Amino acid sequence: MDIIRRIEEQQMRDDLPEFRPGDTIRVYWKVVDGRKEKIQRFEGILLADKGSGVRRTITVRKISHGVGVERIFPVHSPKLVKIELVQRGKVRHAKLYYLRDKRKLEVKKRDKFGMSRKKKK
């Protein structure tokens, strides 16, 4: 078991910023298209942070042309170029799957003011 632990420690990255669910992040990911290698940018809200060590993954959601798009990125993958922290979010949950049912405007309010507030009638 000690050999596996040593190999995993070699593959872990240490150049990543500290981020939490609710933060808006920008992920740069290498994509092979035929013979070309491109770097795609994916910016969205971090919904979930799962696992630990080499198996750690993050789920990022963005709204593109009115359609919600989610991607799961392995954090310590060699295809991951970098992660930038765009904006801190203030939420009280570790998994933000409830944002899937919200409209874009409600999610923006949640980022700006922390927890969303219901309007009084």
Secondary structure, 3 states (H helix, E strand, C coil): CHHHHHHHHHHCCCCCCCCCCCCEEEEEEEEEECCEEEEEEEEEEEEEEECCHHHCEEEEEEEECCEEEEEEEECCCCCEEEEEEEECCCCCCCCCHHHHHCCHHHHHHHHHHCCCCCCCC
